[in-house]
Amino acid sequence: MSSMQTRCRFTLTLVLLAALAASCAAAGELRPLTLAEALETALEHNTSHALFLWEQDLAQRRAALQKQPQIAAELHPAGLQNGTWQGPHGSLSLTMPLGSHLKLSGKVTVSLEDKELGIEPQGSLNLDYDFFAPAQEAAPELTVEESRQRQVNSLVLQVFRLLVDLRKALDQRAYAQGVLEHLEAKLAAAQQVPNYDDLQLRRELRDQRASLAAAAERVNQLQLQLQNVLGSTEPIFYEPQLKVHSLDLEFSQEELEGEFLAASPELRRAEAELEQARAQLELERKSRGWQVKVSGGVQAGQDLNWSVGLTASKALYPRDVLVEELELAAAKAEHNLQGQENALLGELRSSLQALTSAQRQVGLLGELLAAAEEDLELRRRQQAAGLVTDLQVAEAALAAEKARFDYFHAQLDYALRAAELWQLCGRDLKDALFQVVN
C-alpha cells in the first residue's frame, strides 16, 4: 500500500471518528433505556402499530355493518328522454339479509310530474335454497384479538432484537476502543527501543482504527433504527439496560406442541380445506349427483305477486369420474394438512435445538470467562512481583473484558431464542419476555 493510500485511509478514519464524537456531543450522554420503557414507548408511539390498530378497528366495524340493513339514496334533479322533459325524481332503497337464503329488499320512488308528487313503494322477499349444497364457510382466519396479539408480539420482538443488537454494538465499540488504546501504548513503548521495527504494530493500529470506525457506524445505524421503531421525534442516543436473570427454563416439545400448532393460521386453513373436501365428497355420495333447489319470492307494489318453484337437476358428466375427482381432492387436502403439521413440528424441534445450543454456549463462555479472570488475576500478582509489564497486564485485562462481553451476549442470544419460541407458540411476549430479561 502506498504512503498516499495510507494517509487517505488514516484521514478518513479520523473524519468518521470526529463525526461520531460530534453526534454524541450533540445528543448528549447516552440515555439509559430499560426493556419495559422501550416496549411502553413503542406500543404508544410506533406509527405502524397505530395504523394497524386503526385498520383492525375499522375492519371490525365494517364486518358488523354487513349484518345491518343497507340503505342507498338516488336523486335525478332533471333529464330529457326522447325529447320529453323528465321532472325531478329519486328513490330510497333498503336491502337487508335475513339469513344465508333469505333477502328482504324495498324501494320507495318519489317523482314530481306536473306539480304533482308521486310516491311508488315497492318491496320484495326472495328465497333461494339448495338442499344438497355444501356449507359455504370461509376458512377460519385469526380473530381480531389473535391478530392484535400477533402484531403486538411482532413489535415486542422487533424492539427486543434492536435492544440486543444495540447493546452488543456498544460493547463491541467499547472493546475496539480499548484495543486501540492498547496498541497505541504498545507502539509508544516500542518506539522507545532503538532500531525497533514497528511496521507490524503500525499496520495493526491502522486496521484497528478502521475497525473502531466500523463499530461506531454500526452503533449509529442501530440508534437510528431504534429511534424509528420507538417513534422518537428527536435524535436520542440510547443505552439499553438488559440483564438475563433466568438461564434454566425448561421447554418440552410434548407440552409446546398443542399451543404451537394451534397458533398457526396455515394449519387452520389446511384443516378447513380438508373438512370442506370431505363434506363435498360425502354430499356427492348421499345425493348421487342430484341438485335440488327451491326458489321463490314475493313482490309488493301496485299489485302483489308471488312465486315458488322446485327444480331438480343432475349433470350427465360420468359420475364415477366426478366422485373420483372429489376423492382425489380430499386425499390431497389430507396430504397437505399432514405436510403442514410435519413442517410445524420440524420448526418447533429446530427452535428447541437452537435454544438448547444457546444454553450450552452460555455455559461454555462462562467457563472461558472464569479462565480469563484467573489469567488476569495471575498477571496482576506477577506484576506485583515485578515479573510482567503493565502492557502484559493490560492485554490480560482486554481478554477478560472480551470474555465478559461474549458471555453476556450469549445470555442475550439465549433470551432471544426463548422469545422467538414463545412468539411461535402465540404467547403474550409482553409478559413472557420478562421471565428471562429485566
Phi and psi in degrees as a GROMACS rama.xvg file:
@    title "Ramachandran Plot"
@    xaxis  label "Phi"
@    yaxis  label "Psi"
@TYPE xy
-73.083  162.663  SER-2
-64.8037  -34.4119  SER-3
-63.6068  -44.5082  MET-4
-62.8642  -38.8784  GLN-5
-63.3394  -44.7976  THR-6
-65.0715  -38.9905  ARG-7
-63.8972  -43.5279  CYS-8
-65.1142  -41.9158  ARG-9
-63.4786  -42.6756  PHE-10
-63.2179  -42.4577  THR-11
-62.137  -39.7442  LEU-12
-63.0726  -44.2184  THR-13
-62.9104  -37.0065  LEU-14
-63.9145  -43.4069  VAL-15
-63.7642  -42.432  LEU-16
-65.3992  -38.4544  LEU-17
-65.8803  -39.2089  ALA-18
-64.4045  -40.6973  ALA-19
-62.4877  -45.4007  LEU-20
-62.6191  -39.0138  ALA-21
-66.7392  -41.5585  ALA-22
-65.8173  -41.2981  SER-23
-65.5514  -38.0172  CYS-24
-67.0685  -37.6051  ALA-25
-68.7762  -35.8618  ALA-26
-83.8977  -12.2942  ALA-27
84.8574  -167.826  GLY-28
-71.347  161.126  GLU-29
-63.8526  136.209  LEU-30
-92.3043  122.062  ARG-31
-61.3281  139.125  PRO-32
-139.587  116.282  LEU-33
-86.5555  165.74  THR-34
-62.7406  -43.3002  LEU-35
-62.0712  -41.8276  ALA-36
-65.3452  -40.9388  GLU-37
-64.5474  -43.1226  ALA-38
-66.7069  -42.3195  LEU-39
-62.0678  -41.9349  GLU-40
-67.4887  -43.2347  THR-41
-65.0526  -44.4134  ALA-42
-66.3946  -22.9906  LEU-43
-93.4117  -32.4526  GLU-44
-119.496  -7.57655  HIS-45
-67.7509  126.109  ASN-46
-67.7858  -44.8534  THR-47
-61.1915  -40.5613  SER-48
-65.865  -40.8093  HIS-49
-64.5642  -40.89  ALA-50
-65.6522  -37.503  LEU-51
-63.0149  -45.6319  PHE-52
-62.5336  -38.6976  LEU-53
-62.4493  -46.0467  TRP-54
-61.7638  -41.8028  GLU-55
-63.4654  -42.8501  GLN-56
-64.2079  -40.9418  ASP-57
-66.6532  -41.0908  LEU-58
-64.9244  -37.34  ALA-59
-65.3222  -41.762  GLN-60
-69.0435  -35.6907  ARG-61
-67.534  -39.1382  ARG-62
-63.3354  -37.2105  ALA-63
-67.1089  -30.7044  ALA-64
-71.0922  -22.0526  LEU-65
-62.1598  -24.8416  GLN-66
-93.5949  0.762299  LYS-67
-101.852  158.555  GLN-68
-59.6773  140.45  PRO-69
-102.76  120.941  GLN-70
-115.992  132.183  ILE-71
-134.687  144.847  ALA-72
-120.787  144.09  ALA-73
-135.712  133.038  GLU-74
-133.032  131.573  LEU-75
-123.364  99.0911  HIS-76
-60.5736  -39.5532  PRO-77
-165.802  164.187  ALA-78
-170.862  169.521  GLY-79
-131.489  123.21  LEU-80
-132.518  116.725  GLN-81
54.7849  39.1179  ASN-82
80.0496  1.02001  GLY-83
-106.714  131.115  THR-84
-73.8957  128.873  TRP-85
-100.803  127.425  GLN-86
-74.2767  173.102  GLY-87
-65.4708  138.723  PRO-88
-152.641  160.63  HIS-89
-161.085  175.079  GLY-90
-148.6  155.94  SER-91
-129.193  119.011  LEU-92
-117.641  150.528  SER-93
-135.997  133.295  LEU-94
-129.076  131.482  THR-95
-140.384  118.198  MET-96
-75.0445  133.396  PRO-97
-104.717  1.93678  LEU-98
160.194  -168.486  GLY-99
-77.5793  -13.0924  SER-100
-125.416  -9.07136  HIS-101
-117.856  140.923  LEU-102
-141.022  129.264  LYS-103
-107.623  131.558  LEU-104
-138.406  150.009  SER-105
-147.784  156.154  GLY-106
-151.082  136.153  LYS-107
-120.876  119.754  VAL-108
-105.866  131.949  THR-109
-122.507  130.542  VAL-110
-138.942  158.949  SER-111
-124.714  107.529  LEU-112
-124.178  125.627  GLU-113
51.5544  45.7871  ASP-114
61.0647  17.9974  LYS-115
-113.232  136.617  GLU-116
-91.3536  123.559  LEU-117
-113.559  133.54  GLY-118
-123.339  126.512  ILE-119
-128.714  99.5174  GLU-120
-84.095  145.541  PRO-121
-139.957  151.004  GLN-122
-153.534  155.145  GLY-123
-151.903  150.778  SER-124
-132.769  117.255  LEU-125
-114.864  140.796  ASN-126
-125.728  133.141  LEU-127
-145.689  110.614  ASP-128
-135.669  131.84  TYR-129
-110.982  116.961  ASP-130
-65.0632  -32.3428  PHE-131
-112.315  17.1987  PHE-132
-78.8936  136.38  ALA-133
-69.1289  153.406  PRO-134
-63.591  125.232  ALA-135
-89.46  84.6514  GLN-136
-108.531  129.822  GLU-137
-68.3351  149.148  ALA-138
-58.6137  133.698  ALA-139
-63.3076  120.815  PRO-140
-98.303  178.762  GLU-141
-67.2929  142.43  LEU-142
-70.631  168.637  THR-143
-59.6996  -42.2551  VAL-144
-64.5679  -40.8407  GLU-145
-67.9823  -39.3246  GLU-146
-62.5037  -42.5891  SER-147
-66.6989  -37.6281  ARG-148
-64.3071  -41.2933  GLN-149
-64.9141  -39.7378  ARG-150
-64.7801  -44.2255  GLN-151
-63.0448  -44.3915  VAL-152
-61.2814  -39.9135  ASN-153
-62.6618  -42.3274  SER-154
-68.4153  -41.2977  LEU-155
-61.295  -44.776  VAL-156
-66.6709  -37.7879  LEU-157
-62.2673  -44.2517  GLN-158
-64.0223  -43.7436  VAL-159
-64.8867  -41.39  PHE-160
-60.0168  -43.2112  ARG-161
-64.7625  -40.0159  LEU-162
-62.766  -42.6865  LEU-163
-64.0586  -47.1481  VAL-164
-63.2681  -40.072  ASP-165
-68.1745  -40.3186  LEU-166
-60.7875  -43.2805  ARG-167
-63.0889  -44.1071  LYS-168
-64.322  -40.4242  ALA-169
-62.9479  -42.3822  LEU-170
-65.3838  -41.1327  ASP-171
-66.1739  -35.7469  GLN-172
-66.907  -41.2251  ARG-173
-63.0797  -40.8212  ALA-174
-66.2359  -41.6092  TYR-175
-62.0059  -37.4385  ALA-176
-64.8846  -40.2695  GLN-177
-64.4389  -41.2227  GLY-178
-64.1174  -40.4318  VAL-179
-61.6932  -45.7458  LEU-180
-63.6511  -37.2313  GLU-181
-65.252  -42.0664  HIS-182
-65.9326  -37.7507  LEU-183
-63.5834  -39.2547  GLU-184
-66.587  -39.9241  ALA-185
-64.1247  -41.3795  LYS-186
-65.8543  -41.4539  LEU-187
-62.1228  -39.0657  ALA-188
-69.0792  -38.6138  ALA-189
-66.3591  -34.3366  ALA-190
-72.199  -9.81166  GLN-191
-81.8059  -14.1939  GLN-192
-90.7542  124.534  VAL-193
-61.0582  138.169  PRO-194
59.5608  25.5819  ASN-195
-80.8733  131.747  TYR-196
-82.0315  102.018  ASP-197
-100.719  18.2466  ASP-198
-59.9611  -46.1999  LEU-199
-63.9624  -39.6659  GLN-200
-64.3051  -41.0257  LEU-201
-66.2705  -36.2286  ARG-202
-64.3872  -45.2219  ARG-203
-61.6271  -37.2405  GLU-204
-66.2541  -42.8351  LEU-205
-63.0226  -44.8036  ARG-206
-62.2562  -38.0062  ASP-207
-69.1698  -35.7086  GLN-208
-62.8037  -40.7339  ARG-209
-64.4429  -40.098  ALA-210
-63.7727  -40.2152  SER-211
-64.5924  -40.5799  LEU-212
-63.2578  -41.1084  ALA-213
-64.8558  -40.7927  ALA-214
-63.9176  -39.3894  ALA-215
-65.9842  -39.7937  ALA-216
-64.5994  -37.7988  GLU-217
-61.917  -41.3427  ARG-218
-62.2214  -45.1637  VAL-219
-62.5101  -41.3049  ASN-220
-63.349  -43.5085  GLN-221
-68.1688  -34.5981  LEU-222
-61.988  -42.5872  GLN-223
-63.9779  -42.2384  LEU-224
-63.1209  -42.1991  GLN-225
-66.308  -41.7924  LEU-226
-58.9475  -39.7707  GLN-227
-66.6725  -44.2499  ASN-228
-66.6759  -37.3321  VAL-229
-79.3368  -6.64579  LEU-230
72.503  29.87  GLY-231
-71.0061  134.87  SER-232
-93.619  -5.83558  THR-233
-137.473  152.604  GLU-234
-66.5969  118.179  PRO-235
-127.833  132.222  ILE-236
-102.45  116.959  PHE-237
-99.7001  154.28  TYR-238
-125.499  101.507  GLU-239
-60.2133  134.82  PRO-240
-107.9  98.7267  GLN-241
-125.335  143.497  LEU-242
-148.715  125.353  LYS-243
-89.2096  120.052  VAL-244
-111.459  -0.995672  HIS-245
-141.867  118.418  SER-246
-120.56  11.064  LEU-247
-124.547  34.7419  ASP-248
-66.8149  144.132  LEU-249
-107.293  126.738  GLU-250
-123.707  128.412  PHE-251
-117.426  131.085  SER-252
-62.3875  -38.7165  GLN-253
-63.5313  -37.3962  GLU-254
-75.7548  -28.5186  GLU-255
-91.172  -17.4261  LEU-256
-56.8952  -45.2486  GLU-257
-59.0627  -54.4575  GLY-258
-71.8711  -27.452  GLU-259
-65.4349  -46.116  PHE-260
-70.8036  -38.382  LEU-261
-66.7505  -25.0203  ALA-262
-84.1356  -2.35501  ALA-263
-93.2037  115.722  SER-264
-67.992  -29.5076  PRO-265
-64.0515  -39.47  GLU-266
-68.1723  -39.4881  LEU-267
-60.3226  -42.6305  ARG-268
-64.728  -41.2831  ARG-269
-65.1087  -39.0136  ALA-270
-64.006  -41.3183  GLU-271
-65.591  -40.0811  ALA-272
-63.8224  -37.823  GLU-273
-67.1303  -43.5289  LEU-274
-61.4001  -40.9727  GLU-275
-67.5796  -42.2947  GLN-276
-63.079  -41.6747  ALA-277
-66.7707  -38.2943  ARG-278
-64.6629  -40.903  ALA-279
-64.8335  -39.8557  GLN-280
-66.2073  -44.37  LEU-281
-64.8232  -37.7867  GLU-282
-67.2348  -39.4509  LEU-283
-64.2439  -38.6987  GLU-284
-68.4694  -36.7671  ARG-285
-74.0513  -42.6902  LYS-286
-84.2872  -13.4817  SER-287
54.1968  35.3358  ARG-288
89.7718  -3.03172  GLY-289
-82.2357  143.819  TRP-290
-119.379  121.549  GLN-291
-118.965  121.196  VAL-292
-126.696  144.686  LYS-293
-121.507  134.314  VAL-294
-140.461  150.363  SER-295
-169.743  175.562  GLY-296
-170.786  157.825  GLY-297
-127.162  124.402  VAL-298
-117.162  126.694  GLN-299
-119.607  122.77  ALA-300
-149.704  -124.185  GLY-301
-66.808  -32.7869  GLN-302
-125.687  158.166  ASP-303
-100.377  122.438  LEU-304
-125.525  142.001  ASN-305
-145.35  157.264  TRP-306
-154.973  152.513  SER-307
-151.495  142.437  VAL-308
-152.13  155.176  GLY-309
-127.401  127.086  LEU-310
-126.798  144.18  THR-311
-130.133  133.082  ALA-312
-143.678  158.285  SER-313
-148.638  129.219  LYS-314
-69.7779  140.972  ALA-315
-82.2594  2.55007  LEU-316
-59.9986  137.303  TYR-317
-52.5434  120.039  PRO-318
-65.4511  -36.7309  ARG-319
-60.3973  -39.1044  ASP-320
-67.7538  -41.0529  VAL-321
-62.8129  -44.6278  LEU-322
-62.7667  -40.5399  VAL-323
-65.3308  -36.3995  GLU-324
-63.2825  -40.5343  GLU-325
-67.6061  -37.5679  LEU-326
-63.443  -39.2494  GLU-327
-65.1168  -42.4085  LEU-328
-61.8528  -40.5228  ALA-329
-66.3486  -40.1987  ALA-330
-65.7556  -40.4135  ALA-331
-66.0799  -39.9381  LYS-332
-64.8461  -38.5156  ALA-333
-66.6259  -40.1801  GLU-334
-65.2537  -39.8369  HIS-335
-63.9243  -40.7694  ASN-336
-62.9142  -43.8903  LEU-337
-63.9388  -38.2646  GLN-338
-65.1443  -40.9927  GLY-339
-62.8592  -43.5535  GLN-340
-65.1803  -42.5457  GLU-341
-63.9751  -40.045  ASN-342
-64.2125  -40.8477  ALA-343
-65.9895  -42.4212  LEU-344
-64.6846  -36.1724  LEU-345
-64.8944  -39.0681  GLY-346
-64.8207  -38.4992  GLU-347
-64.7481  -44.3118  LEU-348
-62.3988  -40.4187  ARG-349
-63.3341  -40.2906  SER-350
-65.5121  -40.406  SER-351
-66.9983  -38.4652  LEU-352
-65.7713  -40.6158  GLN-353
-63.2067  -37.5668  ALA-354
-67.6176  -41.2357  LEU-355
-64.7264  -41.5445  THR-356
-62.9381  -41.0975  SER-357
-63.7697  -37.5559  ALA-358
-65.9439  -41.2141  GLN-359
-65.6715  -38.9216  ARG-360
-62.504  -37.9715  GLN-361
-60.377  -44.9144  VAL-362
-63.0255  -42.3395  GLY-363
-64.549  -46.8204  LEU-364
-69.7713  -25.7058  LEU-365
-64.4259  -40.1753  GLY-366
-65.393  -40.7183  GLU-367
-65.7582  -35.1175  LEU-368
-64.9904  -44.3683  LEU-369
-60.2869  -41.1209  ALA-370
-65.4434  -41.0899  ALA-371
-65.3713  -38.3571  ALA-372
-68.5433  -35.0496  GLU-373
-65.2438  -40.0222  GLU-374
-63.387  -40.5169  ASP-375
-65.3206  -42.6052  LEU-376
-62.7787  -38.5728  GLU-377
-62.8989  -44.3218  LEU-378
-61.4779  -37.8123  ARG-379
-67.0277  -39.3018  ARG-380
-66.4671  -38.9464  ARG-381
-65.424  -36.1819  GLN-382
-65.7059  -40.6315  GLN-383
-61.7311  -30.63  ALA-384
-88.1956  0.370275  ALA-385
77.4908  22.6601  GLY-386
-95.2151  -21.1665  LEU-387
-133.074  164.279  VAL-388
-93.0539  170.157  THR-389
-62.3927  -34.73  ASP-390
-64.8422  -36.9679  LEU-391
-67.9535  -37.1234  GLN-392
-66.9015  -41.8102  VAL-393
-63.0677  -36.5975  ALA-394
-65.0861  -41.3174  GLU-395
-66.3915  -34.8646  ALA-396
-67.1017  -38.104  ALA-397
-63.7189  -41.35  LEU-398
-63.4349  -39.1204  ALA-399
-67.5686  -38.9112  ALA-400
-63.8312  -43.032  GLU-401
-63.609  -39.5636  LYS-402
-63.6175  -37.7811  ALA-403
-65.7454  -43.1994  ARG-404
-61.9526  -45.9761  PHE-405
-60.8854  -40.9405  ASP-406
-66.0903  -44.6143  TYR-407
-65.0047  -41.4763  PHE-408
-65.8431  -34.8968  HIS-409
-64.995  -36.7496  ALA-410
-63.2572  -42.0179  GLN-411
-64.4469  -38.325  LEU-412
-62.8974  -38.4781  ASP-413
-63.1525  -45.4329  TYR-414
-63.5687  -36.8446  ALA-415
-67.0604  -40.5796  LEU-416
-63.4723  -38.5058  ARG-417
-65.0165  -40.8777  ALA-418
-65.1944  -40.8229  ALA-419
-63.1466  -38.9357  GLU-420
-65.6337  -43.5501  LEU-421
-63.916  -35.4918  TRP-422
-64.4089  -42.3334  GLN-423
-63.1947  -28.3089  LEU-424
-84.1485  -4.39893  CYS-425
79.4667  16.6805  GLY-426
-77.8712  162.023  ARG-427
-79.2833  106.093  ASP-428
-68.9725  -24.1656  LEU-429
-58.8752  -31.8987  LYS-430
-98.0719  -42.8635  ASP-431
-64.7574  -34.8168  ALA-432
-62.4554  -30.469  LEU-433
-78.0729  -0.965629  PHE-434
-70.342  -23.4131  GLN-435
-119.176  -20.7757  VAL-436
-129.201  141.161  VAL-437
